[in-house]
Amino acid sequence: MDLFVLNRHRGDNEDEKIPSASSEQSKLNKILQRVEKNRRNRSKRKEREKLAKAAKQRTREARQIKRELKAKIIPVPENTTDEFTDQTVFEEAATSEQSTKLEGNNKKWKPDSKGLEGFTVLGEASLVKKQKVKRVLPKWLLNPTVIPSNPDGLPTAISDIKKLDEGICKLLSDNGVEKFFPVQAVVIPYLLRAIANSCVISPCDICVSAPTGSGKTLAYALPVIQALKKYIAKKIRALVILPTQDLATQVFKVFKTYSQGTRIDVGLVTGKNAFQVEQNQLIAENKAFGLLSKVDILVCTPGRLVDHLKLTKGFDLHELEFLIIDEADRVLENVQNDWLYHLEKHLSEEAEQSSAIAVRRTRPPQKLLFSATLSQDPEKLQKLSLFQPRLFTYDSPDAANTSEHFIGKYTTPKELIEKYVVTSLALKPLVLYKLINSEKLNKCIIFTHSVDSTHRLAILLRALFKDELKVEEISSSLQGNSRTALIEKFTNKEIDLLVCTDALARGIDIPQVQCVISYSAPKYLKTYIHRAGRTARAGEAGLAVTLLHKPQLSKFKAMLEQAGKTNVEELFISAEDLEPLEKQYEESLNELKQSIEKEGKMLKKNKSPKTRKGNK
Ligand SMILES: Nc1ncnc2c1ncn2[C@@H]1O[C@H](COP(=O)(O)OP(=O)(O)OP(=O)(O)O)[C@@H](O)[C@H]1O
């Protein structure tokens, strides 16, 4: 009978009871489950291995395709018939040209016959690199009128431009303008000729790309004033669009100055004044003739222009002879208000009405575009439907370092000296302090990247300089009028250091700014050009310094290279120079901390429901 006794393991304890039938079954189930689990894991592992193998195979194949493509470089074919050239292709062209030379021919790639032995190749291999679309710039952009930066041979004396009105010549000398700058010496006579011939030939539209501070405003203001002097009836005949309130105000002042002694009235609509106030400045109601314009030249921002087009009764631009877009690249970026659409709509509606009423101007206005960084993107310019456009650009000394296509794209004044300082993030404010002290800078604009950083830096500089230098800040947090007041103070040297955001980077004309410091490195070349352009204006000398952290250096250099600037020097400020200032720096940082905390508390207090109730 012992033969039929199953000797089961009873555990270490011999006295343990023999398990019952049900526990026996549950144990068996567990074993079966474990077996099933192992089986599932095994099949999962196999699946994973299979996928990994397939992925590896795909990578191998992709690498192989890449290798094959690299081995057969297909050159970009010369294309002279297409209308456009993509600007980016210029940069890429150099590399593709090099590789073309290396290959030395234009043959199509054929698969290696050895590798395909035994296979029938149907048709041609499909691994042919796609041809790049090479757009060609329109002729007028490729063949600009180059304005020499050296004025020799240009009609630079005021009396050299014979057709210029005597009254304007007198105003020029009254305002200290003795000679014309190159852009003025070329553009003013051109526009005066076009205006004189306009009854016979429709004048061409023009685009002018000239450095910051080169005198572009007078280049368009004087011919426009001269052309409109003859009119007796008041209509808006010139519309000047600028991207910001401050710039529009600045240009308005120039028009006001040079239209003195004429019948011309200049208007300004930017949103600085209440809408109704602006409406009253623009339109008069006459019992006999209805609504009449009160201005001949209107300077405006795009947003406010759209508002008046939509809401101001009697606002009529149909007699427009000149449409001037200053800082044109910036204004054209302003899609927010779609000003161009509204303007075109207005002009076409008026034209339909007018044909039924009387003889009115049927020709579209002459368009004059100006900027230091004028867009050469044909698509953007095409939006303006330019009529036989002509481009005027500067002959830049930096252009020699770039491809010929660059000519005049982004140029800076030749009087500008550019430098950079490499510093750590922690010591940046101290480096700035040292730089201002050692270079004895006292009329200096410092650019940061945000409102917050402008505010903090201004507090810190105030703490560092104490009474030595007066520091103020300008950003979008300030209202228009306070901004204008601060700019005036800075102009009159009542403020030494002006810390600001890029709101002040474009177009603002402050004479004799000694230095522009980019405390936060500019992200784009355009920003750099406009910031640096606040100094070295109107033929004066100026310094532009950029503070960089080490990782920013290569990007910064590459950015400047796009403008042909390869010789920008480094300015060294050593750790030894900074050592004696460390204690002062620490104290100033503490002051900054306290000041920010105090402001935080004030803000909280003002926001608390109790205060709000009190205020009510
Ligand atoms: N012929 C001249 N002689 C002396 N000063 C001039 C002359 N033309 C212009 N200026 C002065 O040069 C300064 C710069 O002129 P303007 O603001 O027109 O430059 P810009 O080319 O428009 O610069 P940005 O591109 O920065 O707007 C102004 O203060 C202006 O009064």
PDBQT file of the ligand as one rigid body, heavy atoms in Angstrom, charges set to zero:
ROOT
HETATM    1  N1  LIG A 701      21.467 117.795 -44.303  1.00  0.00    +0.000 N 
HETATM    2  C1  LIG A 701      21.486 117.734 -42.995  1.00  0.00    +0.000 A 
HETATM    3  N2  LIG A 701      22.390 118.433 -42.292  1.00  0.00    +0.000 NA
HETATM    4  C2  LIG A 701      22.418 118.373 -40.950  1.00  0.00    +0.000 A 
HETATM    5  N3  LIG A 701      21.584 117.618 -40.217  1.00  0.00    +0.000 NA
HETATM    6  C3  LIG A 701      20.664 116.898 -40.881  1.00  0.00    +0.000 A 
HETATM    7  C4  LIG A 701      20.557 116.922 -42.286  1.00  0.00    +0.000 A 
HETATM    8  N4  LIG A 701      19.556 116.098 -42.658  1.00  0.00    +0.000 NA
HETATM    9  C5  LIG A 701      19.061 115.582 -41.537  1.00  0.00    +0.000 A 
HETATM   10  N5  LIG A 701      19.716 116.052 -40.476  1.00  0.00    +0.000 N 
HETATM   11  C6  LIG A 701      19.501 115.668 -39.075  1.00  0.00    +0.000 C 
HETATM   12  O1  LIG A 701      19.930 114.322 -38.963  1.00  0.00    +0.000 OA
HETATM   13  C7  LIG A 701      19.185 113.667 -37.972  1.00  0.00    +0.000 C 
HETATM   14  C8  LIG A 701      18.715 112.313 -38.501  1.00  0.00    +0.000 C 
HETATM   15  O2  LIG A 701      17.773 112.495 -39.539  1.00  0.00    +0.000 OA
HETATM   16  P1  LIG A 701      16.527 111.487 -39.727  1.00  0.00    +0.000 P 
HETATM   17  O3  LIG A 701      15.808 111.321 -38.458  1.00  0.00    +0.000 OA
HETATM   18  O4  LIG A 701      15.796 111.942 -40.910  1.00  0.00    +0.000 OA
HETATM   19  O5  LIG A 701      17.333 110.163 -40.029  1.00  0.00    +0.000 OA
HETATM   20  P2  LIG A 701      16.759 108.775 -40.581  1.00  0.00    +0.000 P 
HETATM   21  O6  LIG A 701      17.572 108.430 -41.752  1.00  0.00    +0.000 OA
HETATM   22  O7  LIG A 701      15.303 108.874 -40.769  1.00  0.00    +0.000 OA
HETATM   23  O8  LIG A 701      17.122 107.811 -39.370  1.00  0.00    +0.000 OA
HETATM   24  P3  LIG A 701      16.349 106.486 -38.849  1.00  0.00    +0.000 P 
HETATM   25  O9  LIG A 701      16.520 105.452 -39.906  1.00  0.00    +0.000 OA
HETATM   26  O10 LIG A 701      17.044 106.144 -37.582  1.00  0.00    +0.000 OA
HETATM   27  O11 LIG A 701      14.926 106.889 -38.664  1.00  0.00    +0.000 OA
HETATM   28  C9  LIG A 701      18.047 114.592 -37.606  1.00  0.00    +0.000 C 
HETATM   29  O12 LIG A 701      18.352 115.217 -36.381  1.00  0.00    +0.000 OA
HETATM   30  C10 LIG A 701      18.039 115.632 -38.693  1.00  0.00    +0.000 C 
HETATM   31  O13 LIG A 701      17.617 116.885 -38.248  1.00  0.00    +0.000 OA
ENDROOT
TORSDOF 0
